[in-house]
Amino acid sequence: MGMDAEAMRTMLAACVAMGTACAAECRQHADMDESCRYCAMACDEMVAECRAMMDAMPV
């Protein structure tokens, strides 16, 4: 079964939006809790990977 590129793009865009929001929220608390700093970094990495995947997908 083939991949539906438009559905995949939509799901990746949703992941980017949620990861961006999560990272921003965690950065607000990063000075109080080290786990928030790590969460923000993980979200930033996930957003970067999702964007790279979206850029690599055929149009």
PDB file of N, CA, C and O in Angstrom:
ATOM      1  N   MET A   1       0.848  -1.170   0.000  1.00  0.00           N
ATOM      2  CA  MET A   1       0.000   0.000   0.000  1.00  0.00           C
ATOM      3  C   MET A   1       0.896   1.236   0.000  1.00  0.00           C
ATOM      4  O   MET A   1       1.840   1.320   0.785  1.00  0.00           O
ATOM      5  N   GLY A   2       0.607   2.177  -0.862  1.00  0.00           N
ATOM      6  CA  GLY A   2       1.433   3.363  -0.998  1.00  0.00           C
ATOM      7  C   GLY A   2       1.135   4.422   0.047  1.00  0.00           C
ATOM      8  O   GLY A   2       0.084   4.416   0.687  1.00  0.00           O
ATOM      9  N   MET A   3       2.075   5.320   0.202  1.00  0.00           N
ATOM     10  CA  MET A   3       1.924   6.426   1.136  1.00  0.00           C
ATOM     11  C   MET A   3       1.113   7.536   0.483  1.00  0.00           C
ATOM     12  O   MET A   3       1.333   7.849  -0.687  1.00  0.00           O
ATOM     13  N   ASP A   4       0.202   8.121   1.198  1.00  0.00           N
ATOM     14  CA  ASP A   4      -0.536   9.288   0.730  1.00  0.00           C
ATOM     15  C   ASP A   4       0.287  10.507   1.130  1.00  0.00           C
ATOM     16  O   ASP A   4       0.291  10.904   2.295  1.00  0.00           O
ATOM     17  N   ALA A   5       0.976  11.095   0.173  1.00  0.00           N
ATOM     18  CA  ALA A   5       1.917  12.169   0.462  1.00  0.00           C
ATOM     19  C   ALA A   5       1.240  13.367   1.119  1.00  0.00           C
ATOM     20  O   ALA A   5       1.811  13.972   2.026  1.00  0.00           O
ATOM     21  N   GLU A   6       0.058  13.714   0.687  1.00  0.00           N
ATOM     22  CA  GLU A   6      -0.625  14.877   1.266  1.00  0.00           C
ATOM     23  C   GLU A   6      -1.018  14.620   2.723  1.00  0.00           C
ATOM     24  O   GLU A   6      -0.902  15.509   3.566  1.00  0.00           O
ATOM     25  N   ALA A   7      -1.479  13.413   3.012  1.00  0.00           N
ATOM     26  CA  ALA A   7      -1.813  13.066   4.401  1.00  0.00           C
ATOM     27  C   ALA A   7      -0.558  13.078   5.272  1.00  0.00           C
ATOM     28  O   ALA A   7      -0.593  13.548   6.410  1.00  0.00           O
ATOM     29  N   MET A   8       0.540  12.567   4.742  1.00  0.00           N
ATOM     30  CA  MET A   8       1.805  12.554   5.486  1.00  0.00           C
ATOM     31  C   MET A   8       2.278  13.978   5.743  1.00  0.00           C
ATOM     32  O   MET A   8       2.729  14.291   6.845  1.00  0.00           O
ATOM     33  N   ARG A   9       2.179  14.842   4.738  1.00  0.00           N
ATOM     34  CA  ARG A   9       2.563  16.243   4.896  1.00  0.00           C
ATOM     35  C   ARG A   9       1.726  16.922   5.985  1.00  0.00           C
ATOM     36  O   ARG A   9       2.249  17.689   6.793  1.00  0.00           O
ATOM     37  N   THR A  10       0.431  16.633   5.995  1.00  0.00           N
ATOM     38  CA  THR A  10      -0.469  17.206   6.999  1.00  0.00           C
ATOM     39  C   THR A  10      -0.089  16.730   8.397  1.00  0.00           C
ATOM     40  O   THR A  10      -0.058  17.523   9.338  1.00  0.00           O
ATOM     41  N   MET A  11       0.197  15.446   8.532  1.00  0.00           N
ATOM     42  CA  MET A  11       0.598  14.915   9.841  1.00  0.00           C
ATOM     43  C   MET A  11       1.927  15.500  10.291  1.00  0.00           C
ATOM     44  O   MET A  11       2.089  15.820  11.468  1.00  0.00           O
ATOM     45  N   LEU A  12       2.873  15.645   9.385  1.00  0.00           N
ATOM     46  CA  LEU A  12       4.162  16.233   9.746  1.00  0.00           C
ATOM     47  C   LEU A  12       4.002  17.701  10.136  1.00  0.00           C
ATOM     48  O   LEU A  12       4.660  18.166  11.067  1.00  0.00           O
ATOM     49  N   ALA A  13       3.139  18.432   9.438  1.00  0.00           N
ATOM     50  CA  ALA A  13       2.891  19.831   9.782  1.00  0.00           C
ATOM     51  C   ALA A  13       2.279  19.935  11.176  1.00  0.00           C
ATOM     52  O   ALA A  13       2.607  20.851  11.930  1.00  0.00           O
ATOM     53  N   ALA A  14       1.399  19.008  11.521  1.00  0.00           N
ATOM     54  CA  ALA A  14       0.813  18.995  12.865  1.00  0.00           C
ATOM     55  C   ALA A  14       1.888  18.713  13.908  1.00  0.00           C
ATOM     56  O   ALA A  14       1.891  19.330  14.973  1.00  0.00           O
ATOM     57  N   CYS A  15       2.788  17.801  13.617  1.00  0.00           N
ATOM     58  CA  CYS A  15       3.893  17.503  14.545  1.00  0.00           C
ATOM     59  C   CYS A  15       4.791  18.727  14.722  1.00  0.00           C
ATOM     60  O   CYS A  15       5.234  19.014  15.833  1.00  0.00           O
ATOM     61  N   VAL A  16       5.056  19.439  13.647  1.00  0.00           N
ATOM     62  CA  VAL A  16       5.870  20.656  13.730  1.00  0.00           C
ATOM     63  C   VAL A  16       5.182  21.689  14.617  1.00  0.00           C
ATOM     64  O   VAL A  16       5.822  22.307  15.469  1.00  0.00           O
ATOM     65  N   ALA A  17       3.885  21.876  14.418  1.00  0.00           N
ATOM     66  CA  ALA A  17       3.144  22.858  15.217  1.00  0.00           C
ATOM     67  C   ALA A  17       3.166  22.488  16.694  1.00  0.00           C
ATOM     68  O   ALA A  17       3.421  23.342  17.543  1.00  0.00           O
ATOM     69  N   MET A  18       2.903  21.229  17.005  1.00  0.00           N
ATOM     70  CA  MET A  18       2.884  20.800  18.410  1.00  0.00           C
ATOM     71  C   MET A  18       4.286  20.842  19.024  1.00  0.00           C
ATOM     72  O   MET A  18       4.447  21.265  20.169  1.00  0.00           O
ATOM     73  N   GLY A  19       5.283  20.411  18.283  1.00  0.00           N
ATOM     74  CA  GLY A  19       6.658  20.441  18.787  1.00  0.00           C
ATOM     75  C   GLY A  19       7.143  21.854  19.039  1.00  0.00           C
ATOM     76  O   GLY A  19       7.850  22.107  20.015  1.00  0.00           O
ATOM     77  N   THR A  20       6.770  22.772  18.169  1.00  0.00           N
ATOM     78  CA  THR A  20       7.145  24.173  18.329  1.00  0.00           C
ATOM     79  C   THR A  20       6.486  24.757  19.574  1.00  0.00           C
ATOM     80  O   THR A  20       7.131  25.457  20.353  1.00  0.00           O
ATOM     81  N   ALA A  21       5.205  24.468  19.758  1.00  0.00           N
ATOM     82  CA  ALA A  21       4.482  24.962  20.934  1.00  0.00           C
ATOM     83  C   ALA A  21       5.049  24.360  22.220  1.00  0.00           C
ATOM     84  O   ALA A  21       5.217  25.067  23.214  1.00  0.00           O
ATOM     85  N   CYS A  22       5.341  23.076  22.207  1.00  0.00           N
ATOM     86  CA  CYS A  22       5.881  22.408  23.389  1.00  0.00           C
ATOM     87  C   CYS A  22       7.251  22.978  23.747  1.00  0.00           C
ATOM     88  O   CYS A  22       7.525  23.252  24.916  1.00  0.00           O
ATOM     89  N   ALA A  23       8.104  23.157  22.752  1.00  0.00           N
ATOM     90  CA  ALA A  23       9.440  23.699  23.013  1.00  0.00           C
ATOM     91  C   ALA A  23       9.353  25.097  23.607  1.00  0.00           C
ATOM     92  O   ALA A  23      10.087  25.424  24.539  1.00  0.00           O
ATOM     93  N   ALA A  24       8.462  25.921  23.073  1.00  0.00           N
ATOM     94  CA  ALA A  24       8.310  27.283  23.590  1.00  0.00           C
ATOM     95  C   ALA A  24       7.854  27.267  25.049  1.00  0.00           C
ATOM     96  O   ALA A  24       8.367  28.026  25.872  1.00  0.00           O
ATOM     97  N   GLU A  25       6.903  26.412  25.364  1.00  0.00           N
ATOM     98  CA  GLU A  25       6.413  26.316  26.748  1.00  0.00           C
ATOM     99  C   GLU A  25       7.508  25.810  27.678  1.00  0.00           C
ATOM    100  O   GLU A  25       7.696  26.345  28.770  1.00  0.00           O
ATOM    101  N   CYS A  26       8.223  24.789  27.250  1.00  0.00           N
ATOM    102  CA  CYS A  26       9.271  24.221  28.098  1.00  0.00           C
ATOM    103  C   CYS A  26      10.418  25.208  28.309  1.00  0.00           C
ATOM    104  O   CYS A  26      11.024  25.225  29.380  1.00  0.00           O
ATOM    105  N   ARG A  27      10.720  26.022  27.310  1.00  0.00           N
ATOM    106  CA  ARG A  27      11.771  27.023  27.475  1.00  0.00           C
ATOM    107  C   ARG A  27      11.422  28.024  28.574  1.00  0.00           C
ATOM    108  O   ARG A  27      12.316  28.555  29.233  1.00  0.00           O
ATOM    109  N   GLN A  28      10.142  28.285  28.773  1.00  0.00           N
ATOM    110  CA  GLN A  28       9.728  29.220  29.814  1.00  0.00           C
ATOM    111  C   GLN A  28      10.045  28.683  31.209  1.00  0.00           C
ATOM    112  O   GLN A  28      10.165  29.457  32.158  1.00  0.00           O
ATOM    113  N   HIS A  29      10.180  27.380  31.334  1.00  0.00           N
ATOM    114  CA  HIS A  29      10.427  26.753  32.631  1.00  0.00           C
ATOM    115  C   HIS A  29      11.821  26.144  32.735  1.00  0.00           C
ATOM    116  O   HIS A  29      12.164  25.549  33.756  1.00  0.00           O
ATOM    117  N   ALA A  30      12.614  26.288  31.698  1.00  0.00           N
ATOM    118  CA  ALA A  30      13.902  25.608  31.629  1.00  0.00           C
ATOM    119  C   ALA A  30      14.851  26.030  32.744  1.00  0.00           C
ATOM    120  O   ALA A  30      15.688  25.234  33.170  1.00  0.00           O
ATOM    121  N   ASP A  31      14.738  27.264  33.223  1.00  0.00           N
ATOM    122  CA  ASP A  31      15.630  27.697  34.291  1.00  0.00           C
ATOM    123  C   ASP A  31      15.220  27.128  35.649  1.00  0.00           C
ATOM    124  O   ASP A  31      16.010  27.147  36.592  1.00  0.00           O
ATOM    125  N   MET A  32      13.993  26.625  35.754  1.00  0.00           N
ATOM    126  CA  MET A  32      13.502  26.068  37.017  1.00  0.00           C
ATOM    127  C   MET A  32      13.637  24.552  37.085  1.00  0.00           C
ATOM    128  O   MET A  32      13.742  23.979  38.169  1.00  0.00           O
ATOM    129  N   ASP A  33      13.634  23.904  35.914  1.00  0.00           N
ATOM    130  CA  ASP A  33      13.632  22.442  35.887  1.00  0.00           C
ATOM    131  C   ASP A  33      14.429  21.955  34.687  1.00  0.00           C
ATOM    132  O   ASP A  33      14.099  22.270  33.543  1.00  0.00           O
ATOM    133  N   GLU A  34      15.465  21.194  34.950  1.00  0.00           N
ATOM    134  CA  GLU A  34      16.326  20.703  33.887  1.00  0.00           C
ATOM    135  C   GLU A  34      15.573  19.816  32.895  1.00  0.00           C
ATOM    136  O   GLU A  34      15.907  19.794  31.710  1.00  0.00           O
ATOM    137  N   SER A  35      14.562  19.087  33.366  1.00  0.00           N
ATOM    138  CA  SER A  35      13.808  18.227  32.447  1.00  0.00           C
ATOM    139  C   SER A  35      13.073  19.069  31.404  1.00  0.00           C
ATOM    140  O   SER A  35      12.875  18.611  30.279  1.00  0.00           O
ATOM    141  N   CYS A  36      12.671  20.274  31.750  1.00  0.00           N
ATOM    142  CA  CYS A  36      12.023  21.163  30.779  1.00  0.00           C
ATOM    143  C   CYS A  36      13.020  21.589  29.702  1.00  0.00           C
ATOM    144  O   CYS A  36      12.667  21.701  28.528  1.00  0.00           O
ATOM    145  N   ARG A  37      14.258  21.822  30.110  1.00  0.00           N
ATOM    146  CA  ARG A  37      15.302  22.189  29.139  1.00  0.00           C
ATOM    147  C   ARG A  37      15.539  21.036  28.164  1.00  0.00           C
ATOM    148  O   ARG A  37      15.654  21.248  26.957  1.00  0.00           O
ATOM    149  N   TYR A  38      15.610  19.827  28.694  1.00  0.00           N
ATOM    150  CA  TYR A  38      15.799  18.662  27.829  1.00  0.00           C
ATOM    151  C   TYR A  38      14.597  18.448  26.913  1.00  0.00           C
ATOM    152  O   TYR A  38      14.756  18.088  25.747  1.00  0.00           O
ATOM    153  N   CYS A  39      13.413  18.668  27.437  1.00  0.00           N
ATOM    154  CA  CYS A  39      12.208  18.513  26.617  1.00  0.00           C
ATOM    155  C   CYS A  39      12.222  19.512  25.468  1.00  0.00           C
ATOM    156  O   CYS A  39      11.905  19.157  24.332  1.00  0.00           O
ATOM    157  N   ALA A  40      12.587  20.757  25.755  1.00  0.00           N
ATOM    158  CA  ALA A  40      12.652  21.777  24.701  1.00  0.00           C
ATOM    159  C   ALA A  40      13.655  21.376  23.623  1.00  0.00           C
ATOM    160  O   ALA A  40      13.391  21.538  22.432  1.00  0.00           O
ATOM    161  N   MET A  41      14.797  20.856  24.042  1.00  0.00           N
ATOM    162  CA  MET A  41      15.804  20.428  23.061  1.00  0.00           C
ATOM    163  C   MET A  41      15.280  19.266  22.225  1.00  0.00           C
ATOM    164  O   MET A  41      15.480  19.243  21.010  1.00  0.00           O
ATOM    165  N   ALA A  42      14.616  18.305  22.854  1.00  0.00           N
ATOM    166  CA  ALA A  42      14.072  17.159  22.122  1.00  0.00           C
ATOM    167  C   ALA A  42      13.002  17.610  21.133  1.00  0.00           C
ATOM    168  O   ALA A  42      12.947  17.121  20.005  1.00  0.00           O
ATOM    169  N   CYS A  43      12.160  18.537  21.554  1.00  0.00           N
ATOM    170  CA  CYS A  43      11.119  19.052  20.651  1.00  0.00           C
ATOM    171  C   CYS A  43      11.749  19.773  19.461  1.00  0.00           C
ATOM    172  O   CYS A  43      11.300  19.606  18.327  1.00  0.00           O
ATOM    173  N   ASP A  44      12.789  20.576  19.713  1.00  0.00           N
ATOM    174  CA  ASP A  44      13.476  21.272  18.623  1.00  0.00           C
ATOM    175  C   ASP A  44      14.060  20.279  17.620  1.00  0.00           C
ATOM    176  O   ASP A  44      13.984  20.495  16.411  1.00  0.00           O
ATOM    177  N   GLU A  45      14.636  19.201  18.123  1.00  0.00           N
ATOM    178  CA  GLU A  45      15.204  18.180  17.230  1.00  0.00           C
ATOM    179  C   GLU A  45      14.106  17.500  16.419  1.00  0.00           C
ATOM    180  O   GLU A  45      14.273  17.264  15.223  1.00  0.00           O
ATOM    181  N   MET A  46      12.996  17.189  17.059  1.00  0.00           N
ATOM    182  CA  MET A  46      11.884  16.551  16.364  1.00  0.00           C
ATOM    183  C   MET A  46      11.336  17.460  15.278  1.00  0.00           C
ATOM    184  O   MET A  46      11.047  17.001  14.173  1.00  0.00           O
ATOM    185  N   VAL A  47      11.189  18.747  15.581  1.00  0.00           N
ATOM    186  CA  VAL A  47      10.694  19.709  14.594  1.00  0.00           C
ATOM    187  C   VAL A  47      11.646  19.771  13.403  1.00  0.00           C
ATOM    188  O   VAL A  47      11.201  19.782  12.255  1.00  0.00           O
ATOM    189  N   ALA A  48      12.938  19.812  13.664  1.00  0.00           N
ATOM    190  CA  ALA A  48      13.922  19.860  12.581  1.00  0.00           C
ATOM    191  C   ALA A  48      13.840  18.610  11.704  1.00  0.00           C
ATOM    192  O   ALA A  48      13.918  18.704  10.479  1.00  0.00           O
ATOM    193  N   GLU A  49      13.684  17.445  12.327  1.00  0.00           N
ATOM    194  CA  GLU A  49      13.589  16.198  11.560  1.00  0.00           C
ATOM    195  C   GLU A  49      12.301  16.150  10.732  1.00  0.00           C
ATOM    196  O   GLU A  49      12.314  15.702   9.585  1.00  0.00           O
ATOM    197  N   CYS A  50      11.202  16.607  11.309  1.00  0.00           N
ATOM    198  CA  CYS A  50       9.935  16.633  10.558  1.00  0.00           C
ATOM    199  C   CYS A  50      10.034  17.573   9.366  1.00  0.00           C
ATOM    200  O   CYS A  50       9.568  17.251   8.273  1.00  0.00           O
ATOM    201  N   ARG A  51      10.640  18.733   9.578  1.00  0.00           N
ATOM    202  CA  ARG A  51      10.810  19.686   8.465  1.00  0.00           C
ATOM    203  C   ARG A  51      11.709  19.109   7.374  1.00  0.00           C
ATOM    204  O   ARG A  51      11.446  19.287   6.184  1.00  0.00           O
ATOM    205  N   ALA A  52      12.771  18.417   7.789  1.00  0.00           N
ATOM    206  CA  ALA A  52      13.673  17.793   6.808  1.00  0.00           C
ATOM    207  C   ALA A  52      12.925  16.732   6.011  1.00  0.00           C
ATOM    208  O   ALA A  52      13.106  16.616   4.799  1.00  0.00           O
ATOM    209  N   MET A  53      12.083  15.958   6.695  1.00  0.00           N
ATOM    210  CA  MET A  53      11.317  14.933   5.999  1.00  0.00           C
ATOM    211  C   MET A  53      10.342  15.566   5.009  1.00  0.00           C
ATOM    212  O   MET A  53      10.185  15.083   3.888  1.00  0.00           O
ATOM    213  N   MET A  54       9.686  16.651   5.431  1.00  0.00           N
ATOM    214  CA  MET A  54       8.750  17.343   4.540  1.00  0.00           C
ATOM    215  C   MET A  54       9.474  17.897   3.323  1.00  0.00           C
ATOM    216  O   MET A  54       8.958  17.833   2.207  1.00  0.00           O
ATOM    217  N   ASP A  55      10.689  18.448   3.539  1.00  0.00           N
ATOM    218  CA  ASP A  55      11.466  18.996   2.426  1.00  0.00           C
ATOM    219  C   ASP A  55      11.916  17.912   1.456  1.00  0.00           C
ATOM    220  O   ASP A  55      12.073  18.169   0.263  1.00  0.00           O
ATOM    221  N   ALA A  56      12.123  16.704   1.965  1.00  0.00           N
ATOM    222  CA  ALA A  56      12.608  15.599   1.126  1.00  0.00           C
ATOM    223  C   ALA A  56      11.484  14.904   0.353  1.00  0.00           C
ATOM    224  O   ALA A  56      11.744  14.139  -0.576  1.00  0.00           O
ATOM    225  N   MET A  57      10.244  15.171   0.738  1.00  0.00           N
ATOM    226  CA  MET A  57       9.116  14.500   0.083  1.00  0.00           C
ATOM    227  C   MET A  57       8.891  15.087  -1.310  1.00  0.00           C
ATOM    228  O   MET A  57       9.050  16.290  -1.519  1.00  0.00           O
ATOM    229  N   PRO A  58       8.524  14.232  -2.252  1.00  0.00           N
ATOM    230  CA  PRO A  58       8.210  14.732  -3.595  1.00  0.00           C
ATOM    231  C   PRO A  58       6.973  15.619  -3.566  1.00  0.00           C
ATOM    232  O   PRO A  58       6.063  15.417  -2.762  1.00  0.00           O
ATOM    233  N   VAL A  59       6.959  16.581  -4.438  1.00  0.00           N
ATOM    234  CA  VAL A  59       5.844  17.531  -4.489  1.00  0.00           C
ATOM    235  C   VAL A  59       4.654  16.962  -5.166  1.00  0.00           C
ATOM    236  O   VAL A  59       3.632  17.637  -5.290  1.00  0.00           O
TER     237      VAL A  59
END
